[in-house]
């Protein structure tokens, strides 16, 4: 549900700000600033929340984040002046960003080893559901103006309260508790420090996987974020379609994305099936962007591009990042690493979004050549680099000298379940 709320908050804000524009006197500059403020707050939240989740436990942090999320949603629902919007979006963004890495770590540590990828895939599916829910609310209540905006944020408020209630019955991650007990006992004996442990992680062999994860997610997300933010723009301003038609194809692409997600969940936990899936996904995603780049940008090529990328990009992108981050990063630093890489990815996406209109202005085919390039680079990282890292030991803690006791399985050619032995 962390993924659901994150997606619904981002997509819902895009619609709600337009509905609040006249009643609250928001200018175009306000809307741009508020959108950037939400993105920046999510990035900061991911950095802080990820580290807190490793230091104080998953359960404590994701209870606090839901309380803050509900508070932000309440402020936005009851907004009477622009200051409500500014404060509410900061609180909402910080809470959403902080919740993501902690909740993903909890899923990875609680799921059975043979179904870890499947459970993480389900969380990504709920991210898509969050977007669909927001679209449906916008269709149903958008004509009500200011009231429609309040309905969008009231929906976030109700869901976050329900999530908080259901999370109250979830126990702390057993793997995190064992690793934290080891760390605490070793510090008491050896006089080590938590800061020293983190430094040890960054100077260990795990710094390379951290860099690889960050680069893969950031580069893969460029295509996903650009396709999501500017798809309607290209449909309307380049291909000559109207907004309702563009929206229809957007919904179709989401439906196709669900099909690819089910494929991902069925195939990701097997050694051979995962590799077959990744190669197929990389090919579809690349061809999807290559078609309009080579044949020109018109309705036929971009509709085909949207469908192909919905299948391929929905696999070799964020879902695989989530799986790899659980497999190759030690428990005590998993949430922190995800926080850093999520923040880095959101920042890169924001920067690219600033220059995307300029790229389109030079010729729409240039945008698709650019996306083809980023997709090829991300696919290469996912096919040839990330699978080479060894699986991290879920029982990692700190040894008696105060150093990080990060043990891993013997080197293997893959981190896929069943290929490593301890």
C-alpha positions in Angstrom: 0.0 0.0 0.0 3.0 2.3 0.3 3.3 2.1 -3.5 -0.4 2.7 -3.9 -0.3 5.8 -1.8 2.8 7.1 -3.5 1.4 6.8 -6.9 -2.0 8.2 -5.9 -0.4 11.2 -4.2 1.6 12.1 -7.3 -1.1 11.5 -9.9 -3.8 13.0 -7.7 -1.9 16.2 -7.0 -1.4 16.8 -10.7 -5.2 16.8 -11.1 -6.1 18.4 -7.7 -3.8 21.5 -8.2 -5.7 22.3 -11.5 -9.0 22.0 -9.7 -7.8 24.2 -6.8 -6.2 26.8 -9.2 -9.1 29.3 -9.4 -10.7 28.8 -6.0 -7.5 29.3 -4.1 -5.9 31.7 -6.6 -2.9 29.4 -7.6 -0.9 30.8 -10.4 0.9 28.8 -13.0 4.1 29.4 -11.1 2.5 28.1 -7.9 1.5 24.9 -9.6 5.0 24.3 -11.0 6.6 25.1 -7.7 4.2 22.9 -5.8 4.8 20.0 -8.2 8.5 20.3 -7.8 8.1 20.7 -4.0 6.3 17.4 -3.8 9.0 15.6 -5.8 11.7 17.1 -3.7 10.0 16.2 -0.5 9.6 12.6 -1.6 13.3 12.4 -2.3 14.2 13.9 1.1 11.7 11.6 2.8 13.2 8.5 1.2 16.7 9.5 2.3 15.7 10.1 5.9 13.1 7.3 6.2 15.4 4.7 4.7 18.1 5.3 7.3 15.6 5.5 10.2 14.1 2.2 9.1 17.5 0.5 9.4 18.3 2.1 12.7 15.0 1.8 14.6 13.1 -0.9 12.8 10.6 -1.2 10.0 7.5 -1.2 12.1 8.1 2.0 14.1 8.9 4.0 11.0 6.1 2.9 8.8 3.6 3.6 11.6 4.9 7.1 11.9 5.0 7.7 8.2 1.3 6.8 7.9 0.3 9.2 10.7 2.2 12.0 8.9 0.7 11.0 5.5 -2.8 11.2 7.0 -2.0 14.6 8.5 -0.7 15.9 5.1 -3.8 14.5 3.3 -6.1 16.2 5.9 -4.4 19.6 5.4 -4.9 19.2 1.6 -8.5 18.1 2.0 -9.4 21.1 4.2 -7.2 23.6 2.3 -8.6 27.1 2.5 -5.5 29.1 1.4 -2.4 28.3 -0.7 -0.4 27.9 2.5 -2.4 24.8 3.3 -1.4 23.4 0.0 2.3 24.2 0.4 2.5 22.7 4.0 0.3 19.8 3.1 2.3 18.7 0.1 5.6 18.9 2.0 4.2 16.7 4.8 2.6 14.3 2.3 5.8 14.1 0.2 8.1 13.5 3.2 5.8 10.8 4.6 5.4 9.1 1.2 9.1 9.1 0.5 10.0 7.8 3.9 7.5 5.0 3.8 8.6 3.5 0.5 12.1 2.1 1.3 11.0 0.9 4.7 7.9 -0.9 3.4 9.8 -2.5 0.5 12.4 -3.9 3.0 9.6 -5.2 5.2 8.0 -7.1 2.2 11.3 -8.5 1.1 12.2 -9.7 4.6 8.8 -11.1 5.4 8.0 -12.9 2.1 9.0 -16.6 1.7 12.3 -16.8 -0.2 10.7 -18.7 -3.1 8.0 -16.0 -3.5 9.9 -12.8 -2.7 10.0 -11.5 -6.2 6.3 -12.3 -6.6 5.4 -10.3 -3.5 7.5 -7.3 -4.5 5.8 -7.5 -8.0 2.5 -7.2 -6.2 3.6 -4.0 -4.5 4.4 -2.6 -8.0 1.0 -3.6 -9.2 -0.6 -1.6 -6.4 1.4 1.4 -7.6 -0.4 1.1 -10.9 -3.7 0.6 -9.2 -3.1 3.9 -7.3 -2.8 5.7 -10.7 -5.9 4.1 -12.0 -7.9 4.9 -8.9 -6.9 8.6 -9.2 -7.9 8.7 -12.9 -11.3 7.2 -12.0 -11.8 9.8 -9.2 -10.9 12.5 -11.6 -13.3 11.3 -14.2 -16.1 11.0 -11.6 -15.6 14.2 -9.6 -13.4 16.5 -11.8 -16.4 18.4 -13.0 -17.1 19.5 -9.4 -14.1 21.8 -9.4 -12.8 22.5 -5.9 -14.9 19.7 -4.4 -13.3 17.3 -6.8 -9.9 18.2 -5.4 -11.1 17.7 -1.9 -12.4 14.2 -2.9 -9.0 13.3 -4.3 -7.2 14.1 -1.1 -10.0 12.7 1.1 -9.5 9.4 -0.7 -5.8 9.5 0.3 -6.8 10.4 3.9 -9.2 7.5 4.2 -6.9 4.9 2.7 -3.9 6.0 4.8 -6.0 5.6 8.0 -7.1 2.2 6.9 -3.5 1.2 6.2 -2.4 2.5 9.6 -5.0 0.4 11.3 -4.1 -2.8 9.4 -0.4 -2.2 9.9 -0.9 -2.2 13.7 -1.1 -5.9 13.6 2.1 -6.5 11.6 5.0 -7.7 13.7 8.6 -6.3 13.3 10.7 -7.9 10.7 12.3 -11.0 12.2 15.4 -10.7 10.0 15.9 -7.1 11.0 15.5 -7.9 14.7 18.2 -10.7 14.5 20.6 -8.5 12.6 20.0 -5.6 15.0 20.5 -7.8 18.0 23.8 -8.9 16.6 24.8 -5.3 15.9 23.8 -4.1 19.4 25.6 -6.9 21.2 28.8 -6.5 19.2 28.8 -2.7 19.8 28.5 -3.4 23.6 31.5 -5.7 23.5 33.7 -3.9 21.0 32.7 -0.3 21.4 31.8 0.1 17.7 29.3 2.8 16.5 26.5 2.9 14.1 28.2 5.6 12.0 31.3 3.4 11.8 29.1 0.5 10.6 27.7 2.6 7.8 31.1 3.8 6.8 32.2 0.2 6.8 29.4 -0.7 4.4 30.4 2.1 2.0 34.0 0.9 2.0 33.1 -2.8 1.6 32.3 -4.7 -1.6 28.7 -3.6 -1.3 29.5 -0.1 -2.5 29.7 -1.3 -6.1 26.2 -3.0 -5.9 24.8 0.2 -4.4 26.2 2.3 -7.3 24.9 -0.3 -9.8 21.4 -0.3 -8.3 21.3 3.5 -8.3 22.5 3.8 -11.9 20.1 1.1 -13.1 17.0 2.5 -11.4 17.8 6.1 -12.3 18.4 5.4 -16.0 15.6 2.9 -16.4 13.2 5.4 -14.7 14.0 8.1 -17.3 12.1 6.2 -19.9 9.2 5.4 -17.5 8.9 8.9 -16.1 9.2 10.6 -19.5 6.7 8.3 -21.1 4.3 8.9 -18.3 4.6 12.7 -18.0 4.8 13.6 -21.7 2.8 10.8 -23.4 -0.3 12.9 -23.7 1.7 15.9 -24.8 3.2 14.0 -27.7 -0.2 12.4 -28.6 -1.9 15.8 -28.8 0.9 18.2 -30.0 2.8 15.9 -32.3 0.5 13.1 -33.4 -2.6 15.3 -33.7 -4.9 13.3 -31.4 -7.3 14.8 -28.9 -7.0 14.4 -25.2 -9.8 11.9 -24.7 -8.2 9.6 -27.3 -4.8 10.0 -25.7 -6.4 9.2 -22.3 -8.0 6.1 -23.8 -4.7 4.8 -25.0 -3.2 5.7 -21.6 -5.7 3.4 -19.9 -5.1 0.7 -22.5 -1.4 0.9 -21.8 -2.1 0.5 -18.1 -4.1 -2.7 -18.8 -1.3 -4.1 -20.9 1.1 -3.2 -18.1 -1.0 -5.4 -15.7 -0.6 -8.3 -18.1 3.2 -7.8 -18.0 3.1 -7.6 -14.2 1.4 -10.9 -13.9 4.1 -12.4 -16.2 6.8 -10.8 -14.0 5.2 -12.3 -10.8 5.1 -15.8 -12.4 8.6 -15.8 -13.8 10.8 -13.7 -11.6 11.5 -16.3 -8.9 12.9 -18.9 -11.3 16.5 -18.9 -12.5 16.0 -19.6 -16.2 12.6 -18.0 -16.5 13.9 -14.8 -15.0 16.7 -14.5 -17.6 14.3 -15.3 -20.4 11.9 -12.7 -19.1 14.6 -10.0 -18.8 15.9 -10.5 -22.4 12.4 -10.5 -23.8 11.5 -7.4 -21.8 14.7 -5.5 -22.9 14.0 -6.3 -26.5 10.3 -5.1 -26.4 11.2 -1.9 -24.5 14.0 -1.0 -26.9 12.0 -1.7 -30.1 9.1 0.2 -28.6 11.1 3.5 -28.6 13.1 2.7 -31.7 10.0 2.5 -34.0 9.0 6.2 -33.7 12.6 7.2 -33.8 13.2 5.4 -37.1 9.7 5.6 -38.8 8.7 9.0 -37.5 6.3 10.1 -34.8 2.7 9.6 -35.8 -0.3 8.0 -34.2 0.5 4.4 -35.4 4.1 4.4 -34.2 3.5 6.0 -30.8 0.5 3.8 -30.0 2.7 0.7 -30.8 5.5 2.2 -28.8 3.2 2.7 -25.8 2.0 -0.9 -25.9 5.4 -2.4 -26.4 7.0 -0.3 -23.6 4.1 -1.1 -21.3 5.1 -4.8 -21.5 8.9 -4.5 -21.6 9.4 -1.4 -19.4 7.0 -2.8 -16.9 9.5 -5.7 -16.2 13.0 -4.5 -16.7 12.6 -1.3 -14.7 11.4 -0.5 -11.2 10.1 -4.1 -10.4 13.5 -5.6 -11.0 15.2 -2.8 -9.1 13.0 -3.7 -6.1 13.9 -7.4 -6.3 17.6 -6.8 -6.7 17.7 -4.3 -3.9 16.3 -7.0 -1.6 18.7 -9.7 -2.8 22.1 -8.0 -2.8 22.0 -5.5 0.1 22.3 -6.6 3.7 19.3 -6.3 6.0 20.7 -3.6 8.3 21.4 -1.3 5.3 18.7 -2.3 2.9 16.2 0.4 3.7 19.0 3.1 3.7 20.3 2.0 0.3 16.8 2.0 -1.1 16.2 5.5 0.3 19.4 6.8 -1.3 18.7 5.2 -4.7 15.0 6.3 -4.7 16.0 9.9 -3.9 18.7 9.8 -6.6 16.3 8.5 -9.1 13.6 11.0 -8.4 16.1 13.8 -8.6 17.4 12.6 -12.0 13.8 12.3 -13.3 13.1 15.9 -12.2 16.1 17.2 -14.0 15.3 15.3 -17.2 11.7 16.5 -17.1 13.0 20.1 -17.2 14.8 19.6 -20.5 12.4 17.2 -22.2 10.2 20.0 -23.7 13.4 21.4 -25.2 14.3 18.0 -26.7 10.8 17.7 -28.2 11.2 21.2 -29.7 14.2 20.1 -31.7 12.2 17.3 -33.2 10.0 14.6 -31.7 12.1 11.8 -33.1 15.0 13.1 -31.0 13.1 12.4 -27.9 12.6 8.7 -29.0 16.3 8.4 -29.9 17.1 9.7 -26.4 14.7 7.2 -24.8 16.0 4.4 -26.9 19.5 5.2 -25.6 18.5 5.3 -22.0 16.6 2.0 -22.4 19.6 0.2 -24.0 21.9 1.4 -21.2 19.5 0.4 -18.5 18.9 -3.0 -20.1 22.7 -3.6 -20.4 23.1 -2.8 -16.7 20.2 -5.2 -15.8 21.4 -8.0 -18.1 25.1 -8.0 -17.6 26.1 -6.2 -14.4 23.5 -6.5 -11.6 22.9 -10.3 -12.0 26.7 -10.9 -11.3 26.5 -9.7 -7.7 26.4 -12.2 -4.9 23.4 -12.5 -2.6 23.8 -10.7 0.8 23.5 -12.6 4.0 20.1 -11.7 5.6 21.7 -12.3 9.1 24.3 -9.6 8.6 25.2 -7.6 11.7 28.3 -6.1 13.3 31.2 -8.3 14.5 33.0 -8.0 17.8 35.4 -5.4 16.5 32.6 -3.0 15.6 33.0 -3.6 11.9 30.0 -4.6 9.7 29.7 -8.4 9.7 28.4 -8.6 6.2 28.8 -12.1 4.9 27.7 -13.3 1.6 27.3 -16.5 -0.3 30.2 -17.6 -2.5 30.5 -15.8 -5.8 28.0 -16.9 -8.3 27.0 -15.8 -11.7 23.5 -14.7 -10.5 21.6 -13.6 -7.5 18.6 -15.5 -8.6 17.1 -17.8 -5.9 18.6 -21.2 -6.0 21.9 -20.3 -7.6 23.7 -19.3 -4.3 24.6 -21.6 -1.4 25.7 -20.7 2.1 
